[in-house]
């Protein structure tokens, strides 16, 4: 049995593990039809805490190279994935060419709206590495019970205690400490509590801080970060039911965002979740409630060289409050397993831009937005002629509205006129979307064949629909363009086909997938100047005042994304093996001859791994290709390919203590990170407008101490 996997890229084990994790989390009830589970379509990254002796194919947890403070970088190592790097704590996961809200991202199964209109706090912002237990990534299409998600979908489970056997309360802890040289950063955190066979109660905490990251030519200014999390959780179980409640407070202090016009001043957020599960005869009832309240401030003058003129000082205040609920019933139906459910999501958001030097300057560029959704779904899983299949459908009813834009007297006339026009427009929208997902898989010897066919939707975000003032806020596109929304936008629809297989034998494994996604009404910025509307000249005038004379408007266009990705491994001997990942993604417009923006360059990685029972070591080479398939519409600049070399080792001293260490970018190679955006901070060692470089040589250590 292989106990150490320094680079966790073996989905067969992940699939097994995931099944086991689900079993563990929802004890005491095993899934009704374990074989028919969809886990063959999931990748699971285990970051901490697999319980000793609890599963047969055990994977030790502490072997992921946590080289960055942003946990999104962990997901970026998977086949088909990449990291949209907008700052040390502002990374978005790109999956098969999609990012932002196209890839639904949850924490502890809670779906919530970010606070910042530029996604300075994307969902993974709320998952500090010291607190992560595991991350589940849906390969390709997520099943309908996951909720709406155009491409893929991921959920991060934070650490939690396990119920024990016997009524005596026992202390339980799971603590992690991380240090990194490239930004002199540290992170400490974990969970501590007491538990018995019925009750558990715990406290969660995390503290992280780091300065600017170094690269071969100096410092990458405004890549510093600081974040703290506190929380409490409690659980109760009986033979037939389980109830859990958790509450968390996240506080992000000044954290830089070099590809944006502003930096995070603060993000203060409260999260509340409660989950209930009950066995009713053969059926399982699941209820989940969630609430999040996020308040965020950012500015362009405190943490980077201030603008030359007082009139250009900006401080933006943004808030998002999300309420969510879901109820599902899972039960056997003849030889099949049926899950039916309803889910709701209701969010209020507001964004005000101010000038901290002029109280007469304030403008409500996203005023009192409300976005509501109610969904109903059914998912049938069964086995016919030794093929497993799952068929799911969901219908969602959507509603959105915006309030009146307020504006101070110091706001220029052009913007005042745009606000008046916005306030006179019809800002209510409602619509329905219909998603279907069909999957088939079959185990045949060493092979598992996988097919999936889906049609999924994404409704426009509040910025895409309601941004009436041309600003650089763009949900993190960071392409230097100003954007305005379109009240008439339609939802995006992705029709996708995916074919792959998992092969696993004593000699190794390979899991390739080929996919094609046709995305109709893909939302993309197109030049305002080419659009026949009378107000356009005004938008251009105001946008010119805001630094971009050629603004873009979010528009429905047609696109396609296709590619192939795989992970593989080959056992050279009982202690040595080779393993790695291949990703090739293409994203293109179908209506004009252009490529999609910020698509992951082709990637190939190979690690040589040496493994013993208590320690392992690996040497990894990553080849990143040139990316010259760039978006003309987004004025995207091509980047050159490069090669990186990393080292990593893990020692397990005893069942409680694991220590890992590694060197990222051993040769301190200087390279442009294609997904990193362009530098907007003056007087940095990175030129203004230059593509942000990847981090230089980075020595990282991690210490994990737990008795779970
Ligand atoms: Cu922000």
Boltz pocket constraint, residues with backbone or C-beta under 6 A from the ligand:
constraints:
  - pocket:
      binder: B
      contacts: [[A, 116], [A, 117], [A, 118], [A, 119], [A, 120], [A, 263], [A, 264], [A, 296], [A, 297], [A, 298]]
      max_distance: 6.0
